[in-house]
Amino acid sequence: MDRRTVLRAGAGAGAGLAAGLWAVPARAATAAARKDRDWAALKRLLGGRLYFPGDPRFAPLNLPANHLYSHRVPAAIACPRSHEDVLATVEWAGRNAIGVVPRSGGHSYAGYSTSDGGLLVHLGGMRDVTVKGTTLTAGAGARLLDVHAALKGTDLLLPGGYCPDIGVGGLVLGGGIGPATRSHGLTCDSLTATTVVTGDAYTAHCHENSNPELFWACRGGAGSNFGINTSFTFGLHRVPKATAWYDLSWEWKNAARALKGLAELIADPRYRRNLTCRFGLRTAGGRRVYAQGLFFGPEQTLRKLTALLRPRTSVTGTAGIQDCMHRFYETAPGDPYLAGSIVAGADLGASVADGLVDALGSWKPASPASRATVSFFAMGGADTALRPADTAYVHRDATFIVDLAAYWSDTDPSRVADAGRHRLQGLYRGLSKDLGTDAYQNFPDPGLKDWQTAYYGKNYARLQTVKKTVDPGGLFRYPQGITPA
Ligand SMILES: Cc1cc2nc3c(=O)[nH]c(=O)nc-3n(C[C@H](O)[C@H](O)[C@H](O)COP(=O)(O)OP(=O)(O)OC[C@H]3O[C@@H](n4cnc5c(N)ncnc54)[C@H](O)[C@@H]3O)c2cc1C
């Protein structure tokens, strides 16, 4: 059985098959660590686009969105421009026994697209996005803003996230939640095909009928586990020419009431598919509660619904879908931060709302820049159309995904970071008592215990089998990376 047949056969095929996979030579693992790597050969393969520390292009390419990890320095940064460049780079890395870290948008919370001493593969030269009919194809390094630009003026939607700078790659590989999740599903639910340069330097074209196990793993198994995805093909959703949107805020004294009202509205079965929502609490610029989202129905009905919540400010409108997305843009602040998440399986109870308001109400900033945010992504709509084992994204029964973060500035002393960490840990402990410890793999927390269960649940073992198939030598590895079965 050749290796491609093995990939197609899938993980459920039994131990004999797995034994065949183990026979694939694990070049990266067995080669002795070499100091005398043939960097000149890689530079030639990449037409010169290989940069070392000291090169003026190195530092800007190396800077991640989360500055907590900006001190990490890879041995070199490769900048491929094509699938063939990526294939040559991965092949070279395997031969030269150096770990590979791909970077698309660089927005990993936990700095998982940074490296100390490895080879950073910066995919920013592969940002092409093409649209044909209702099919969109994005290059390895495309960002959400490239997708929005390609769809501008159309009534076509790819359900994405809030930040325009996040990479489509990192987003879709870990799931992808955002303004249209309840109405149209996760980003990974719209993926119809992807091409991967696997850890053992093969090209795998993946869709439902080709390399189905790897295709399954690429929909929620998170980035940098199986190889480098060089292209992503999505089926787009046609939406009404105009969609209603809303943006609300409440004063802090009404925070608990606002949270409870929002939780009730979101749990109402009449609005599970047509009302999307992200709401949360912020301590910066005066504590406040906010909520925003889309409504696939008349704006007049939306106004009646939002009025019931008695917000202090309420803005609604009706616009083309890309304009709606633009309205929700939220970019990374370019500061250091710590973050974590909880995937909740129950509705938000009154005690959780009260506890949260108490905790953030007493959050004392340790410096002018230090602040905290807690955001709730409402789930429980189109995202539940698939079952937990249908894709590697397992959290199909979620009601909310909670995103917790503490920020400070690059120039703050370490005590400010320590204070943020301490408060965030307290907040997490309090919330997880009520909401559980499942977590969203795209909001990774490096300190999370049993992250395998938290991110992947029962799908973890199957992911490990895929890992063993395509990256047996662990060329792609990081602290919360999937390990071979
Ligand atoms: C400001 C901000 C807003 C966010 N908003 C949302 C949101 O609304 N919804 C949501 O779901 N998430 C959101 N996220 C989280 C985001 O989805 C994840 O951090 C995602 O992994 C980022 O992808 P990236 O390509 O930008 O990051 P990167 O750091 O480049 O990549 C993330 C991981 O994927 C790997 N990777 C990247 N590209 C590839 C590729 N082509 N092939 C293989 N592996 C690859 C990297 O090595 C790394 O392990 C947000 C993050 C930030 C910082």
The ligand as an SDF file (V2000), in Angstrom:
LIG
                    3D

 53 58  0  0  0  0  0  0  0  0999 V2000
   -7.1300   40.3670   17.9660 C   0  0  0  0  0  0  0  0  0  0  0  0
   -7.5580   38.9470   17.7700 C   0  0  0  0  0  0  0  0  0  0  0  0
   -8.8740   38.6810   17.3950 C   0  0  0  0  0  0  0  0  0  0  0  0
   -9.2980   37.3720   17.1990 C   0  0  0  0  0  0  0  0  0  0  0  0
  -10.5960   37.1550   16.8420 N   0  0  0  0  0  0  0  0  0  0  0  0
  -11.0200   35.8880   16.6300 C   0  0  0  0  0  0  0  0  0  0  0  0
  -12.3580   35.6210   16.2390 C   0  0  0  0  0  0  0  0  0  0  0  0
  -13.1720   36.5210   16.1010 O   0  0  0  0  0  0  0  0  0  0  0  0
  -12.7130   34.3310   16.0250 N   0  0  0  0  0  0  0  0  0  0  0  0
  -11.8320   33.2890   16.1780 C   0  0  0  0  0  0  0  0  0  0  0  0
  -12.2190   32.1400   15.9600 O   0  0  0  0  0  0  0  0  0  0  0  0
  -10.5670   33.5310   16.5410 N   0  0  0  0  0  0  0  0  0  0  0  0
  -10.1470   34.7790   16.7630 C   0  0  0  0  0  0  0  0  0  0  0  0
   -8.8650   35.0080   17.1490 N   0  0  0  0  0  0  0  0  0  0  0  0
   -7.9820   33.8680   17.3360 C   0  0  0  0  0  0  0  0  0  0  0  0
   -7.4410   33.4160   16.0020 C   0  0  0  0  0  0  0  0  0  0  0  0
   -8.4150   32.7420   15.2660 O   0  0  0  0  0  0  0  0  0  0  0  0
   -6.3220   32.4330   16.2250 C   0  0  0  0  0  0  0  0  0  0  0  0
   -5.3300   33.0620   16.9790 O   0  0  0  0  0  0  0  0  0  0  0  0
   -5.7570   31.9510   14.9000 C   0  0  0  0  0  0  0  0  0  0  0  0
   -5.0070   30.7990   15.1050 O   0  0  0  0  0  0  0  0  0  0  0  0
   -4.9020   33.0360   14.2920 C   0  0  0  0  0  0  0  0  0  0  0  0
   -4.4780   32.6710   13.0330 O   0  0  0  0  0  0  0  0  0  0  0  0
   -3.2570   33.4380   12.3900 P   0  0  0  0  0  0  0  0  0  0  0  0
   -2.9930   32.7620   11.1020 O   0  0  0  0  0  0  0  0  0  0  0  0
   -3.5030   34.8840   12.4220 O   0  0  0  0  0  0  0  0  0  0  0  0
   -2.1270   33.1720   13.4580 O   0  0  0  0  0  0  0  0  0  0  0  0
   -0.7320   32.4460   13.4040 P   0  0  0  0  0  0  0  0  0  0  0  0
   -0.1150   32.8070   14.7100 O   0  0  0  0  0  0  0  0  0  0  0  0
    0.0020   32.7710   12.1690 O   0  0  0  0  0  0  0  0  0  0  0  0
   -1.1230   30.9220   13.3540 O   0  0  0  0  0  0  0  0  0  0  0  0
   -1.8230   30.2710   14.3870 C   0  0  0  0  0  0  0  0  0  0  0  0
   -1.3860   28.8000   14.4020 C   0  0  0  0  0  0  0  0  0  0  0  0
   -1.6670   28.2000   13.1410 O   0  0  0  0  0  0  0  0  0  0  0  0
   -0.4660   27.8100   12.4760 C   0  0  0  0  0  0  0  0  0  0  0  0
   -0.6530   28.1440   11.0620 N   0  0  0  0  0  0  0  0  0  0  0  0
   -0.8860   29.3720   10.5360 C   0  0  0  0  0  0  0  0  0  0  0  0
   -1.0440   29.2820    9.2170 N   0  0  0  0  0  0  0  0  0  0  0  0
   -0.9000   27.9790    8.9000 C   0  0  0  0  0  0  0  0  0  0  0  0
   -0.9520   27.2570    7.6640 C   0  0  0  0  0  0  0  0  0  0  0  0
   -1.2000   27.8610    6.4880 N   0  0  0  0  0  0  0  0  0  0  0  0
   -0.7590   25.9160    7.6980 N   0  0  0  0  0  0  0  0  0  0  0  0
   -0.5210   25.2850    8.8790 C   0  0  0  0  0  0  0  0  0  0  0  0
   -0.4620   25.9160   10.0660 N   0  0  0  0  0  0  0  0  0  0  0  0
   -0.6510   27.2530   10.0710 C   0  0  0  0  0  0  0  0  0  0  0  0
    0.6480   28.5530   13.1880 C   0  0  0  0  0  0  0  0  0  0  0  0
    1.8750   27.8780   13.1510 O   0  0  0  0  0  0  0  0  0  0  0  0
    0.1080   28.6400   14.6090 C   0  0  0  0  0  0  0  0  0  0  0  0
    0.3230   27.4230   15.2760 O   0  0  0  0  0  0  0  0  0  0  0  0
   -8.3970   36.3030   17.3760 C   0  0  0  0  0  0  0  0  0  0  0  0
   -7.0800   36.5590   17.7460 C   0  0  0  0  0  0  0  0  0  0  0  0
   -6.6620   37.8690   17.9580 C   0  0  0  0  0  0  0  0  0  0  0  0
   -5.2570   38.1180   18.3970 C   0  0  0  0  0  0  0  0  0  0  0  0
  1  2  1  0
  2  3  1  0
  2 52  2  0
  3  4  2  0
  4  5  1  0
  4 50  1  0
  5  6  2  0
  6  7  1  0
  6 13  1  0
  7  8  2  0
  7  9  1  0
  9 10  1  0
 10 11  2  0
 10 12  1  0
 12 13  2  0
 13 14  1  0
 14 15  1  0
 14 50  1  0
 15 16  1  0
 16 17  1  0
 16 18  1  0
 18 19  1  0
 18 20  1  0
 20 21  1  0
 20 22  1  0
 22 23  1  0
 23 24  1  0
 24 25  2  0
 24 26  1  0
 24 27  1  0
 27 28  1  0
 28 29  2  0
 28 30  1  0
 28 31  1  0
 31 32  1  0
 32 33  1  0
 33 34  1  0
 33 48  1  0
 34 35  1  0
 35 36  1  0
 35 46  1  0
 36 37  1  0
 36 45  1  0
 37 38  2  0
 38 39  1  0
 39 40  1  0
 39 45  2  0
 40 41  1  0
 40 42  2  0
 42 43  1  0
 43 44  2  0
 44 45  1  0
 46 47  1  0
 46 48  1  0
 48 49  1  0
 50 51  2  0
 51 52  1  0
 52 53  1  0
M  END
$$$$
